[in-house]
Amino acid sequence: MSRRPNILLLMTDQHRAGFTAGSGFGLDTMPSLDGIAAAGATFDRAYTSYPACVPARTSLLTGRFPTAHRVRQNSTAQHAYYAHDLLDVLRGSGYSLHFAGKPHMHRGAADFDTFHGPFMHDRGPAASSTDAAFDEWLHGLDHGVSADPTPYPLDAQLPYRIVSGALDAVGTTTEEDPFFLWVSFPEPHNPYQVPEPYFSLFAEDDVPDRLAGPEAIPDLGWRYRWLHELTTGKRPGYDDAWRRYRANYLGMLRLIDDQIARLLAGLGDRLDDTLVVFVSDHGDYVGEYGLQRKGAGMSDALMRIPFVISGPGVAAGHRQELVSMVDLLPTVCEVIGADLPDGVQGRSLAPLLAGESGPEAEFGSIYAELGYGGVSYDERDRPDLHFPYDGSTYDELNSVTQSGGERMLVSGHHKLIVDDRGHRRLFDLQADPAELVDLSDDPAHHDVLDALQATLLRWLIRVADDLPAGAYTPKTTKHNWRWV
């Protein structure tokens, strides 16, 4: 490229991978995103670093896994530990910085040239009485599923208001200097609601079946069972409406997609010099196992994320390398010619964007984390929580479901999950996409288990923190690839 590109980072929240026609889904939910993907690199096997908002977003910004950046729950963003993050790199490279949407991160308004927010899942800056009334209605849903179309116009929806702010931000930039614009949608995260025509766009009867329903709960780990018991006790019969929940979710994807199209149209010719990155922080059960939201375990419904990079110099095609959101920062560094900050653990995907093959040793596996530490609670425990056990309100991220620690490794078509109690679960994602059949005690899979455990140990060494820097000079590798 003759100049550094503008960078547009489009981010959704709790967006399950594989729910667009371009990724093989049976309904056409996001045609604009599929168009971006068709022109760029689509990473079909991308994973979050952690299935919760703030730990994942901190990983995105710092290029570090949660045990290194030290943010392992949504309430500890202020404790993020790193040398320099994405904003530092871009600011040091002459970029203006702009944000619109939901932050949920360690950076704030003062770190950007323009900041339109903060938006959260039931509120945002209100420019009218209609906006304020809609926000109050959203709050009243108590993070549930609306059985009826949202009784407010499209322009009151948070994605519409966010894109309006993003377009205002673009208007403050010049064509001579590159900009970074982060547009962060709070949706399709709960509460699950959409106005017409989105409410009726995907009929309940047309919604594809889930891989497994609540009948699978007894065979899953204790965290799933604890969360299911909590949710059914608070909202009896909630899973009866799982098709409505899924239809609302798909409708919100199309609403977001339409706002992405509106934003891209507003960029006009400047889109030609813009690197577009689309990513989500983590997934959503979307009815899998009779569960909503997130909160227990490391199933692919929560761990896999949509990840697309398109723009000048990017070769189009579907990529099968196993990658992570942690890889974004080193990728941006290489694309714009900036030095890699100390302590970055991700790997640059720049050669892959240019159409090169990623070496199997480096991209044949990926790692992720879950748990805030301490000792895991037990399925029978009922400690004090930050919400009452009575009533319908609950938070799936709580002291019990997030306790202790779990680590995940995906290699080839197998997934290994181990926890702080020494339990391990092995799944064949190809033969068992719902992850219901634990193969860890199957003699026929002992060689696979041994190989994955050895690879997991290498990852655990790899993600040990190199910070703080001291008197010794660490050896660095090209693209931050270590296993080549």
C-alpha positions, 0 to 999 in steps of 0.5 A, a space after each residue: 500500500 502507498 499509504 497507511 489505511 484508515 481502520 474501521 473496527 466493527 464489533 458486535 456483542 455476544 454474536 454467535 459465529 456461523 449465523 450468516 448465509 455466507 457462513 453456511 446458515 440457512 437464512 440470509 441474516 447479514 447480506 452486507 457483512 457477507 459482502 464484506 467477507 466475500 471481498 476479504 479474508 474470512 477466518 472461519 475458525 476464529 475464537 475469543 480469548 474469553 467468553 465475557 465482554 471485558 476480558 475479551 475486549 481487553 485482549 483485543 486491545 492489548 493482544 494479550 490473554 486474560 491471565 497476562 492482562 489480568 482482567 478476568 471479569 467484567 468488573 475489573 477493567 481498570 486493572 488491565 496490565 500491558 505495555 502499549 495497546 492498540 490505541 497507543 500504537 495507532 496514536 503513535 502512528 499518526 491516527 486520529 481515534 474515534 469511538 461510537 457505541 458500547 465501550 466495556 473496556 479499560 479505555 474511556 472517552 478521554 482516550 479518543 478524539 471523538 467519543 459517542 457513548 457510552 451505550 450499554 444494552 438498555 441505554 445510551 445518550 438520548 437525543 430525543 424523548 423517544 430515545 429516552 422512552 425506548 431506553 426505559 422500555 428496554 430496561 423494563 425487559 430485564 434482559 429477557 425476550 420480547 414476545 412482540 415487536 418493539 413499539 418504537 421506531 428504528 431510529 430509536 434503536 441503539 445501532 441506529 443511534 451509534 451509526 449516526 454518531 460514527 458518521 458524525 465522527 467521520 465528518 471530523 476527519 481529513 483525507 490527508 491523515 488516517 483515522 481509526 473508527 471503532 463502532 461497537 454495537 451492544 447487540 445482538 446481546 440480550 435483551 432480545 428485541 426488534 421492531 418491525 419489519 425485523 420482528 417478522 423477517 424470520 418466522 419462528 417456524 423457519 428458524 433452524 433447529 438447535 443442535 441440542 435442547 435442555 435434554 442435554 443438560 444432565 450430561 454437561 458439566 456442573 456449571 451448565 446444570 447450575 446455570 440451568 437450575 438457576 434460570 428455570 427457577 427464576 423464569 419457569 417455562 422460558 425455554 418454551 419460547 426458544 424459537 421466538 428468542 432465536 427469531 429476535 436474535 436473527 432479526 437483530 443481526 439484520 438490523 445491525 447489518 442494515 446499519 453497517 450498510 448505512 455506515 459504509 455508504 456514508 464513508 463513500 470513496 474513503 472506503 477504498 482506503 479503509 481496512 474493515 475489520 468485523 469481529 465479536 467479543 464472544 458468542 451466545 447459546 441462542 437456545 443451545 442446551 435450553 440456555 440463553 445468553 452465555 455464562 457456563 462452559 466453553 462450548 463453540 456456541 460461546 467461544 467461536 466468533 465471526 472475524 472478517 478483515 477486508 480492504 486494500 491489499 487483502 486477498 479474498 477467501 475463507 481461511 481455515 487457520 485457527 486464530 484468535 481476537 488476540 491476533 488483531 493488534 499484532 496484525 495491525 502493527 504489521 499492516 501499518 509498519 508499527 513496532 510490536 509492543 512488549 508483552 504482546 502474545 498474539 500473532 500477526 495475520 498480515 501474511 495470511 491477509 496477503 494470501 500466504 498459507 499459515 504454517 501448521 505448527 503456528 496455526 494448527 491450534 488455538 487456546 482460550 481461558 475462562 474463570 476469575 480464579 480461586 477455588 471452583 464452587 460446587 454444583 450444590 453451593 448457593 453463595 451470596 451473589 450480586 443479585 437475589 436468588 428470588 425474583 426473575 432478575 439474574 446475571 449468568 456471569 456470577 461468582 459461581 459459574 465463573 469461579 475457578 478456572 478452565 482452559 481450552 485448546 482446539 487442534 484440528 477437529 478436536 477440542 480439549 477442556 481442562 479445569 482447576 479440579 483436574 477434570 478434562 473433556 475431549 470432543 470431536 467437533 466434526 462428529 459431535 458439533 454439540 459437544 455432548 460426547 466426552 472422549 477423554 476416557 475412550 482408549 481409541 482417543 488416548 493418542 489424540 488426548 496425549 497430543 492435545 495435552 502436550 500442545 496445551 502445555 506449550 500454550 500455557 508456557 507461551 502465554 506466561 507474561 513477559 512483562 515487566 521488561 527487565 535487564 534481559 533482552 528477549 528474542 523476537 520472531 517475525 510476525 510474532 510466530 514462535 512455532 515455525 
